[in-house]
Amino acid sequence: MKTIKEQYKEIVCGWNEERTENVSNRCTEIADEFAIGFLLYLSDWHTKKRAKQLLEIYKKEKGL
């Protein structure tokens, strides 16, 4: 499975390498923020720090 960043890089390829990297990084940040927001919406957790930790664990386990 490709990482989110790799998928975004495919979408924006054709730009110069630095621009591609910057856009894919920002898109990844947006996706992470959305995932955290959704997690917080569904859960009783009220700390963003804990949600970020859980997201990182999930991404690591899934190889994302």
C-alpha positions, 0 to 999 in steps of 0.5 A: 500500500502506498503512503498518502504522501506517495499518492499525493506526489503522483497527483502533483508530479510534473511540477519541479521536485521542490514544489512537489515535495512541498505540496505533498507534505501539506496535503499529508498534513491536511489529511492527518488533521482531518483524520484526527478531527474525525477521530475526536468526533467519534471518540471521547478523547479530548486531547489532540496530543493523544489523538496524534499519537494514536494516528502515528501508531496506526500509520506505522502499523499499516506501513503508511 
